[in-house]
Amino acid sequence: NTHNATALLSIQEGCDKFCHFCVVPYTRGAEFSRPSTDIISEANKLIENGAKEITLLGQNVNAYHGVNKNGNVINLGKLIFQLEKLDGLERIRYTTSHPLDMHDDLYEAHAICKKLMPLIHLPVQSGSDKILQKMNRRHTANEYLKIIEKLKIARSDLEFTSDFILGFPGENESDFDDTINLIKEVNYVQSYSFKYSPRTGTPASNTKEQVPEEIKTQRLY
């Protein structure tokens, strides 16, 4: 059925981040962004077919760096400003983001673009700096909270969803408490939470510090 009110539009693939639990960089390859002209033209087709809402998709969607019609590279924030102008489109969403790829144009889009919905999926995975470092996330819990703060300043009614991995190798009770504290501080409306499971070929699968299954289950609960 092409006449759906909501549509998914892929704008970016791959990931360059190499988090130690994840196979995406190995299976999907390096980050690649579609030209913005292709995205706008596909968005217009979706709108013609009845789409009122478009969700922009990418393994690392806010790392989007696509070439525009003038041959210049634009980021996700600038792309959202272009989509905002399309007649017939009422709502814009995007997923999944990485904290390292938040940028000023995106904060501005949240502040200004009326069609950009006040919900952002921003995975953090853990609230413990020790575990974030082991995961190769390349940001601290505090740096993540500062991003949340900047987004709330941009738009006060913004709500947040996230991803969490419980029982990552080396996680102790204190690390787990840090995660719970971060969850309470941000006050997420939803989360995708998983027990850590080793993925073949990833650095975390080879470490000796695996957390016992029953502790992982208890923490997830």
C-alpha positions in Angstrom: 0.0 0.0 0.0 1.6 3.2 -1.1 -1.0 5.4 0.6 0.4 5.5 4.1 0.3 8.5 6.3 3.8 7.8 7.6 6.8 6.8 5.5 10.4 5.7 6.1 13.2 7.4 4.1 16.7 6.1 4.2 19.3 8.9 4.0 22.5 7.4 5.4 24.1 3.9 5.8 27.0 2.5 7.6 29.0 3.6 10.7 32.6 4.7 11.4 32.3 4.6 15.2 33.4 1.0 16.0 31.7 0.7 19.3 33.2 -2.5 20.9 29.8 -4.4 21.1 28.6 -3.7 17.5 29.0 -5.4 14.1 27.5 -2.6 12.0 30.9 -1.1 10.8 31.9 -4.7 9.7 28.6 -5.7 8.1 27.4 -2.3 6.7 30.7 -0.7 6.0 31.8 3.0 6.2 29.3 5.9 6.5 27.7 6.8 3.3 25.2 9.6 2.7 22.8 10.0 -0.2 22.7 13.3 -2.2 20.1 15.7 -0.8 18.5 16.1 -4.2 17.7 12.3 -4.3 16.2 12.6 -0.8 14.0 15.6 -1.5 12.8 14.0 -4.7 11.9 10.8 -2.9 10.2 12.8 -0.1 8.1 14.6 -2.7 7.0 11.2 -4.2 6.1 9.9 -0.7 4.1 13.1 -0.1 2.3 12.6 -3.5 1.4 9.1 -2.3 -0.2 10.4 0.9 2.6 10.6 3.4 2.1 13.2 6.0 5.0 12.1 8.2 8.5 11.1 7.1 11.1 9.4 9.4 14.7 9.8 8.1 16.7 6.6 8.6 20.3 5.9 9.1 22.5 3.6 11.1 24.1 6.8 12.2 21.6 9.3 10.9 23.0 12.5 12.4 26.3 11.8 10.7 24.6 12.5 7.4 26.8 14.5 5.1 25.3 14.5 1.6 26.0 16.6 -1.4 23.4 19.2 -2.3 22.5 20.5 -5.8 25.4 23.0 -5.7 27.9 20.2 -5.0 28.3 21.4 -1.3 28.1 18.9 1.6 25.2 19.6 4.0 24.5 18.1 7.4 21.3 16.6 8.8 20.2 20.0 10.4 20.4 21.7 7.0 18.6 18.8 5.3 15.7 19.1 7.8 15.4 22.8 7.0 15.0 21.8 3.3 12.3 19.2 4.1 10.5 21.7 6.3 9.7 23.7 3.2 7.9 20.8 1.4 4.2 21.3 0.9 2.0 18.5 2.3 4.6 17.2 4.7 3.4 17.7 8.3 5.8 15.8 10.5 9.6 15.0 10.4 11.4 12.5 12.6 14.9 10.9 12.4 16.6 7.8 13.9 19.2 6.5 15.1 21.6 9.2 16.3 25.1 9.1 17.9 26.0 11.7 20.6 29.3 12.4 18.8 27.4 13.7 15.7 25.1 16.3 17.3 25.7 19.6 15.6 24.6 23.3 15.8 22.4 23.1 12.7 20.5 20.2 14.3 20.0 22.0 17.6 18.7 25.0 15.5 16.4 22.7 13.5 14.8 21.5 16.8 14.4 25.1 17.9 13.0 26.5 14.6 11.4 23.7 12.4 7.8 23.3 13.3 7.5 20.0 11.5 10.3 18.4 13.4 8.7 16.3 16.1 9.8 16.9 19.8 11.1 13.4 20.2 14.7 12.3 19.8 16.2 8.8 20.0 19.7 9.3 21.3 21.4 6.0 22.5 23.8 6.3 25.4 24.2 2.5 26.2 25.5 3.1 29.8 25.7 5.9 32.4 29.2 4.8 33.6 32.2 6.6 32.2 34.3 3.4 32.8 31.9 1.3 30.7 31.5 4.0 28.1 35.2 4.0 27.6 35.3 0.2 27.4 32.5 0.4 24.8 34.6 2.9 22.8 31.7 5.4 22.9 34.2 8.3 23.0 32.0 10.5 25.2 31.3 10.7 29.0 28.0 10.6 30.8 28.4 14.2 31.6 29.1 15.2 27.9 25.9 13.2 27.0 23.9 15.1 29.6 25.2 18.4 28.2 23.8 17.4 24.8 20.4 16.7 26.4 20.5 20.1 28.1 21.3 21.9 24.8 18.4 20.1 23.1 16.1 21.1 25.9 17.2 24.7 25.5 16.5 24.5 21.8 13.0 23.1 22.5 11.6 22.8 26.0 9.0 20.1 25.3 11.5 17.7 23.8 11.3 14.1 25.0 14.0 11.4 24.8 14.3 7.7 24.1 17.5 5.7 24.3 19.3 2.3 24.0 20.9 0.5 27.0 23.2 -2.5 27.2 23.2 -4.1 30.7 26.0 -6.3 31.9 28.6 -5.2 29.4 31.9 -6.9 30.2 33.5 -5.3 33.3 30.2 -3.7 34.5 29.9 -3.8 38.3 27.1 -2.6 40.7 28.5 0.9 40.9 28.6 1.2 37.0 25.0 -0.1 36.9 23.9 2.5 39.6 25.5 5.2 37.3 23.2 4.0 34.5 20.1 4.1 36.7 21.0 7.6 37.9 21.4 8.8 34.3 18.0 7.3 33.4 16.4 9.1 36.3 18.1 12.4 35.4 17.0 12.4 31.7 13.6 10.9 32.4 13.3 8.9 29.1 9.8 8.2 27.7 11.0 4.9 26.3 14.1 2.7 26.0 15.4 -0.3 24.1 17.2 -2.2 26.8 19.2 -5.4 26.2 21.4 -7.8 28.1 24.9 -7.7 26.6 25.4 -10.6 24.2 28.8 -11.2 22.5 28.9 -10.6 18.7 31.6 -12.6 16.9 34.5 -10.5 15.7 33.8 -7.6 18.0 36.5 -6.6 20.7 34.0 -7.0 23.6 33.3 -10.6 22.7 37.0 -11.6 23.4 37.4 -10.1 26.9 37.6 -12.2 30.0 35.4 -9.8 32.0 32.0 -11.3 31.0 29.2 -10.6 33.5 27.3 -13.8 34.7 24.0 -14.3 32.9 21.8 -14.1 36.1 23.3 -10.7 37.0 22.7 -9.4 33.5 19.0 -10.6 33.7 18.6 -9.0 37.1 20.0 -5.7 35.9 17.9 -5.7 32.8 14.8 -6.4 35.0 
